[in-house]
Amino acid sequence: MYTRLALPVMASCLLATAGVASAASSVKFPDKVCDVTHYGAEGHRLQIALNTGSFQKAIDDCAAAGGGTVEVPAGNYLVNPLFLKSNIRLNLAKNATIVASTEVSAYRASQKNKHGEAENKWLPFISIADVSNVAITGEGTIDGQGAVWWERWRENIRATGKKGGTDRPRLIYMTRADNVLVDGVHLTNSPSFHVVMRNSSNIDINNTRITSPWHAPNTDAIDPIDSRNIRITNNYIDCNDDHIAIKAEKPSARYPDGAVDNIYIANNKLLQGRGISIGSETSGGVNNVLVENNEFIGSMYGIRIKTPRGKGGEVKNIVYRNTKMVDVEVPLVFSGYYKAAPIVQAEVDKMVAEGGFTLGEQIYPPDSDAKQPFDAVKTPHFSNITVSNLTSTGNSKAAGFIIGVPEAPLSGFTFENVRIDATQGVRVRNAELKTSGLTLNIKHGPEMILDQGAMID
């Protein structure tokens, strides 16, 4: 007997505007159950002993028998990195918490498990590598114990005086995976990104709660990278960095229209965080993304496309519709400039005095910035972008920034029935924007700040 776990297939009419098709996974598993406590796992309240062996043995035995459910009963389980296999459902019962250890050596790969290594040479806490038909479900929690890793990051910045990267483990990392469902669980306190999918397809992240505190660096919630047919729906996200970051790191001959294709993001509630983003890497191309019926409350950014020269590429056929925002600092950012501002304030002041400006942690040059040679996989160029039925109320510092590079002005941008309340207006540079029903309620200055190359219809 098999148990099928599948989300309702999206009606094609929902996606017609973006030209994308259903991206639902359809996982199913034999009825076999491997309970981790039957393998010796103990879920004590004050967990001291590691349960890694018991968990991995349950996974391996269940997979060897043809697949099934690895059940985690209520309790607290301290565990080193785990490796899921094809046809395995990891199910966390209510009040079950899997706690990631913080032993640095445990996150370094051996020859046996190197296939699960992330791009930054760390093993993730849960690896979903070279597998298909996999699920993580239930009402329990996966806790990455990120605070230890975040403090190491700060210590390194204090020691070097340079901004730190994401040289830390991911929480859940899918690579070369197909047909995967994450549903119902709470993911929290990842050392860095919470869920990453790389070179993967047919993935659903649904009804999942992803949280980290505001001081947790680089704790993106969900990052689809060079992946296709992804559905991100009905989630609650409250994190430090991007709520969702879609990235196309390098071109693929297999996918000439875009290394990233067919993404559906809908019905999510998004609190603190830096928006539903495309970028910063788009060299491989991003095509066919539909973002609808999402709610932002108190976020730093709302919807963003952001990539720098050198990592830019083609971003096209993107639709945002039926979006509600309250107290979002900057609702809209579409930028071909994404460069970190210097740490030293005097350097920032000098660049601003020359005519540039800052946005968050990024620095922008003056609008006299010269053209550079166009390169299809390095120059940021965005086209056919539609924002419709967006309402942003409350306290926003600026309504938006729509800024292309002079060698590739942004084209085919359309705003329909967009209303934004903000202190400052929309800044437009090297971009053409067609509007219908655009209402900007601005407290100070003009509704539109038009720099070089701005074309408004």
N, C-alpha and C positions, 0 to 999 in steps of 0.2 A: 504494500500500500504506500501511496505517496501523499504528502501534504503539500498543497500548492499555496504559496503566499504571493499574491499579485495585487497591485493597485489597479483601480479602475482605469481602463484605457481612455485617454483624452479624446474627446470628440474632435474630428478633423476640422470642424468649422472654427474651433477656438484658435487654431494655428494657421488658418489660411492667410492671414495678413502677413505673417513672417515667412510663409512658405516652408514651414517645417512640419515634420510628421511626429507621430507619437514616439515617445522615448522611454516608455515604461519597461522595466524589467519584468520577468515572469519566472520567478524561482519556484522550485518544488523539491521536496525532500522526502526520502523514505521515512516511515514512521518510527524507525529505531531511535532510541534516546540513550545518550551517554551522559549520566549525571556526574559532574566533577567530584562530588563528595564520595561517590562510589570508588573513585580512584585515589582517595586519600586527602582531597582538599578540605581544609577546615576554615570556616568563615568566622573566626573569632572577632569580637568587637575591637580589641587592641591587637591588631595583626602584627606579628613579629616574624614568624617563619614564612618562607616563600612557598607558594603553591604552584610554581611554574611547571614542575614535572607532572603533577596531577592534571593540570589543565591541558598541557600539550599531549599527554598520553590519551586523554579522552578524545581530543580532536583527531589524533592519528588513528586510534582504534575505530572511531566512527567512520572516518574516511575509508579505511581499509575494508570495512564491511559494506561499502557501497554508498555511504553517506547517511545523514540523519541530523538530529538535533543534539548539540552539546548543551546540556542544561546547567545553569548556574543558579542554585537556590539562594534564598535570602541569606545575607551574611556579608562580611568584608574579607576580601581575598587579596593579599599582596602577591604580585606576579611580575616576573621579568617579561621581556618581549615574547609575543605569541605569533604563531604562523598558522593562519587558516588555510584550509585545503578545499578543493572542489567538492561540491555537494554537501557542504557543511553549513548548518545554521547555528550560530552562537546565540542562545536565548538567555537573557538576564531576567530572572523573576523580580517581582516587586521587592524593593529593599535589598536587592543584591548589588554590591559595589565591587568592581574589579579595580584595584588600586595599583597603579604603575610604580614599580620600584624606581629609585633614583641612582642605582649603581651604574656609574659611567661605563664600566667595562662590559656590562650586559648589553649595551647598545652598540657595540662594535662587532662587525660581522666576522664570521669564520667562513671557511670555504664551503661549509655545509649550508649556511643560510645567507650567503652573499646575494643570492637572487632577490632577496627581500629588501636589500639595502636601498635607502632613499638617495636622491641625487646629491645630497650633501654628505654622503658617506656615513650617516647614522642609520641604524636600524630603527624603524618605527616601533611604537608599542604593540600595535596589531598590524601585521603584514598580510595583505591580500595580493599576492604576487603570482602571476602565471597560472591563474585559476579561473573557473567559471562556476556559476550557480552557487552563490554564497550569500548569506544573510547575517546581519546582526540585528536582533529584535528584542523586544521585551520592555519592561517598565523599570529596569535597573539603571545603574550609573557606571560609566567608565571614567575614572579620575586619573589624570595624567601627573598629578603632583608637581605641577609646573613651577611652583614658587622657588624651589631649589635651583632650577635651571635659569629662571629669570634673574636671580641675584648673581649668578655667575656671569651672566650677560652684562649686568651693570658693573660688576667688578672689572671686567675687561675694558669697558669704555673708560672707567676712571683711570685705568692703568695706561691705556694707549691714547686717550684723547680723541678717538675716532668712533664714529657711529658703528654699532654692531649690526651684524646680519642675522641670519636665522640658523646659525651653526648649533642646532639643538635637534633632538628627535621630534618627529611628527607623532600624532596620536594614532590615527588610522591612515594607512597609506596603501592605495591600490595602484598596482602597476601591471600593465599587460593583462588586465582582468576584464571579464565580460559577464554580464548578467548578475549584478550585485544589488542587494537591497539593504539599506540601513533604515530601520523604522522603529520609532517609539522610545528609543533609549535617550538617556541624558549623557552628553559628552561634556566634560568640564576640565579646566585647568591644564590644557595641553602645554607641553614645553614650548611648542611653536604652533604651526598650523594644526587644526583639529582633524579635518578630513581632506585628503588629497587624492585625486585620481589622475594618473598619468598614463597616456597611451592606452586608455581603457574605453569601454563602450557599454551602452545599455545599463546605466546606473540610476537608481532611485535613492534619493535622500529625502525621507518623508517623515513628518510628524516627530521630528527629532528636536531636542532641546540642547542648544550649544551655548555654553556660558564660560566667561573668564572675567576677572576683575579689570577695571579700567587701567590699572598699572601693569598689566601683563603684556610684554612686548611681542609684537608679530604673531598674535594669536588669531589669525584668520579662521573663520568658521569652516568654509567649504571652498576648495580650490580645484576646479576642473582644468587640467593642463593637457594640451594636445589630445583631447578626448572628444568623443562624439556620442550623441543620443543620451543626453543627461537630463534628468528631471529632478528639480529641487522644489519641494512643495510642502506647505503646511508646517513649516518649522518655526521655532522660536529661537532667535539669535541675539545674544547680548555679549559682545566681545570687544577687544581693544582695537583690532585692525579691521581689514575688509570683512564684511559679512560674507560676501562671495567674491572671489577673484578669478575670472576666466582668463587663462593665459595660453598663448600659442607661441611656444618658444622657438621653434624652427620649422622651416618649410618641409612638407612631405610630398614626394612624388605620387604617393598613393592618394593624396587628398589635395589636388591642385586648387580647389575652391576654398580651402581653409583646413588647417590642421585641427581646428575646433569647428564643429558643425552640429547644428540641431540641439540647442539648449533651451529648456523650458523652466522658467522660474516663476512660481505663482503662490499666492495665498500665504506668504510668510510674514511674521511679525518681527520687526527688526528694531532693536533698541540701540544702545551705544555701539559704536562701530563706524567704519569708514565707507559704507555703502555697498551696493551691488555694482561691482566694478568689472570692466574689461581692461586687462593690462596689469602690470606695466609691460610685459613682453607680449608683442603681437606679431612678431616676424613671420610666423607660420600662417597667419591669416585667421580671422574669426568671421564666420558666416552663419546667418540664420539663428538669431536669438530672440525669443519672445519672453518679455518680463511683464507680468500683469497681476493686478489685484494684490499688491503688496502694501504694507503699512509700516512707515518709519516713525519712531518716536524718540526724540532726543539724540539722533545720530549726528556724527560729525559731517558726513556727506550722505547724499541720497543715491542718485544714479551717476555713475562715472565711466568714462572711457579715458584712460590715461596711459600714455606711453612716451618714451623719449626718443629722440633721434638715436639711431644705432640699434634700437630694439623694436622699432616700429614696423608696421606692415599694414596690410589691408584689413580694415574692419568694415563690414557691409551687411545690409539687410538686418537691422536691429530695430525692434519695436518695443517701446515701453508704453503701457496703457493702464488706465484705472489705478493710479497710484495716489495714496494719501500720505501726507507728511505733516508732522507737528513738531515744532521746535528743532528743526534740522538746520545746522549751522550754514551749510551751503547745499541747496537741493540738487543743483545740476553742475557737473563738471565734465566737459568734453575737451581734452587737452592733448596737443601734440608735443607739449613740453612737460616733462616730468623729471625734474632734476632736484635732488636734495639740496636744501640750503646749507651753507657752511655752519659748523657748530659755533665758530667765533662770530660774535655779534658785529664786530667792527667790519668784517668782510661782507656780511649781509647789508649793513648800512651803506657801504660803498656801492654795492650793486644797485640798491634802491635809489641812491642819489644819481646814478647814471640813467635812471628811467625805468628800471625794472620794478617788480613788485613781488610780494610773497603771498602764498596761499597755503595755509597750514605749515607743513615742514618743507614746502617746495619753493624754489626761486624761479622767477620768470624774467627773461630779458626785456629790454625796451622794445617797442613795436618797430623800431628801426632795424631790428635784427635782420641780417642779410640772408638771402637764399643760399642754400647749399645744394650740391648735386643730388638729384633724385635717385633713390635706390629702392626697388620694389620691396625688398625684405629688410630695409633699415629705416626708411622714411615713414613716419606716421601718416597714414591717409585713410580717412573715414568717409563713408558715403551711404546714402539711403538709410538715414536714421530718423525715426519718427517717435515723438513724444506726444501722447494724446491723453486727455482726461486726467490731468495731474492737478492736485490741489495741495498747496503747502501753506500752512498757517502758523502763527506763533512767532517765535523769535528766531529769525534767520539773519546772519551777518550780511550775506550777499545772495542775490537770487540765483546767480550762476556765472559760469565762465565757459565760453565757447571759443577756443583758441587753437587755430591751426598753425602750422609752420608755413612760411611764405612759399616754399618750393612745392607744397601740396595743400592748398586751401581745402578746408572741409566743405563737402558738397552734398546736396540733397538732404539737408536737415529741415525737418518739418515739425512745428509745434502747433497742436490743435487743442483748443479748450484747455489751456494751461493758465492756472492762477497761482501766483506766488506773492506772499507778503514778506518783505525783507527791509533791512536798513538801507542797503545799497542795491543797485540794479544789476542787470546782466551785462557783462563785459564780452564784447565780440571782437575777434581779430582773425584775419585770414580765414573767413568762413562765410558761406552763404546760408541764410536762414529764411525760410518761408513760414509765415505765421498766420493763423486763423483762430481768433478767439483768445489771444494772449492778453492776460490782465496782470499787470505788475503794480502792486501797491507798495511804493518805495518811500521811506521816511526821509532820506537825504540824497540829494543829487538826482541826476537823470535816470529815467527808467532803463535806457540803453546807453552804455559807454562804448562808443564805436572807435576802435583802433584801426590801424592800417588794414586794408583788405576786407573790411566788414561790408557785407551786402545783405540788406534786409528787405524783404518783400512782404 
